[in-house]
């Protein structure tokens, strides 16, 4: 595999991880808000 291909794959994986962390974090904050009501 070429280096560019590896870099793009790595970038995509990082973006996916960040998105998952962001969504799970927002989901937990929403749960906290619901519990506080």
N, C-alpha and C positions, 0 to 999 in steps of 0.2 A: 504493500500500500504506500501511496505517496504521503509525504509529510503534510501537505495541505489538507488531504482527506482526513488524516488523523486529527489535525487541529480543529477542523470543522466538527468532527464527531465529538471531540472533547468539549468544544464550546456548546454544542447542542445538549450534551449531558449535563453540563453545568447549569444551563438555562432551565432545563427540566427540573433539576434539583432545587433551584431557587424558587421556581414556580410552586413546586410541591410544598416547600417550607412556608412560602408566603400564604398559600391557600390554607394549609393546616393551621398556621398561626392565626389567620383571620377567623377560621372556623372556631378555634378555641376561644377567641375573644368574644365571638357571638354567643357561644354557649355560656360564657361567664355573664354576659349581659342578660341573657334569658334567665339565668339562675338568680340574678340580683333582683329581678322584678317580683 
